């Protein structure tokens, strides 16, 4: 399996996930403190939105990579 085919499949999967979920969430540690035996930390949840055009572009480019990869194989 060529690298072009792998990238095409990866773009299709990521584009589909971007369209299905619209983004992803991650947790970021912002502050941490140790006061003797007491340990405190603050974690913030951040959300990254994936634009619809980016998901569609991933699907289209991935499909094009797979289509052109079949001709050369």
DARA-V381288 format. One record per residue. N is the residue number from 0. SS is DSSP state (a for helix, b for strand, c for the rest). OMEGA is omega in whole degrees, 0 to 359 (NA if undefined). D_LAST is the distance of its C-alpha to the last C-alpha in whole Angstrom. Layout:
# DARA-V381288
n=N ss=SS omega=OMEGA d_last=D_LAST
n=N ss=SS omega=OMEGA d_last=D_LAST
This chain:
# DARA-V381288
n=0 ss=c omega=183 d_last=9
n=1 ss=c omega=180 d_last=9
n=2 ss=a omega=179 d_last=12
n=3 ss=a omega=180 d_last=11
n=4 ss=a omega=180 d_last=10
n=5 ss=a omega=179 d_last=14
n=6 ss=a omega=178 d_last=15
n=7 ss=a omega=179 d_last=14
n=8 ss=a omega=180 d_last=16
n=9 ss=a omega=178 d_last=19
n=10 ss=a omega=178 d_last=20
n=11 ss=a omega=180 d_last=20
n=12 ss=a omega=181 d_last=22
n=13 ss=a omega=177 d_last=24
n=14 ss=a omega=177 d_last=24
n=15 ss=a omega=178 d_last=26
n=16 ss=a omega=178 d_last=28
n=17 ss=a omega=178 d_last=29
n=18 ss=a omega=183 d_last=30
n=19 ss=a omega=185 d_last=31
n=20 ss=a omega=178 d_last=34
n=21 ss=c omega=180 d_last=34
n=22 ss=b omega=178 d_last=35
n=23 ss=b omega=182 d_last=36
n=24 ss=b omega=174 d_last=39
n=25 ss=b omega=181 d_last=40
n=26 ss=b omega=182 d_last=43
n=27 ss=b omega=175 d_last=44
n=28 ss=b omega=182 d_last=48
n=29 ss=b omega=182 d_last=50
n=30 ss=b omega=178 d_last=53
n=31 ss=b omega=180 d_last=55
n=32 ss=b omega=174 d_last=58
n=33 ss=b omega=178 d_last=60
n=34 ss=b omega=184 d_last=64
n=35 ss=c omega=180 d_last=65
n=36 ss=c omega=183 d_last=64
n=37 ss=b omega=179 d_last=62
n=38 ss=b omega=180 d_last=59
n=39 ss=b omega=175 d_last=57
n=40 ss=b omega=179 d_last=54
n=41 ss=b omega=178 d_last=53
n=42 ss=b omega=178 d_last=49
n=43 ss=b omega=174 d_last=48
n=44 ss=b omega=179 d_last=45
n=45 ss=b omega=178 d_last=43
n=46 ss=b omega=176 d_last=41
n=47 ss=b omega=179 d_last=38
n=48 ss=b omega=176 d_last=37
n=49 ss=c omega=181 d_last=33
n=50 ss=c omega=180 d_last=33
n=51 ss=a omega=182 d_last=32
n=52 ss=a omega=180 d_last=30
n=53 ss=a omega=177 d_last=28
n=54 ss=a omega=179 d_last=27
n=55 ss=a omega=179 d_last=26
n=56 ss=a omega=177 d_last=24
n=57 ss=a omega=178 d_last=22
n=58 ss=a omega=183 d_last=21
n=59 ss=a omega=181 d_last=20
n=60 ss=a omega=177 d_last=18
n=61 ss=a omega=178 d_last=16
n=62 ss=a omega=178 d_last=16
n=63 ss=a omega=178 d_last=14
n=64 ss=a omega=178 d_last=12
n=65 ss=a omega=181 d_last=11
n=66 ss=a omega=180 d_last=11
n=67 ss=a omega=178 d_last=9
n=68 ss=a omega=180 d_last=6
n=69 ss=a omega=181 d_last=5
n=70 ss=a omega=184 d_last=6
n=71 ss=a omega=183 d_last=4
n=72 ss=c omega=NA d_last=0
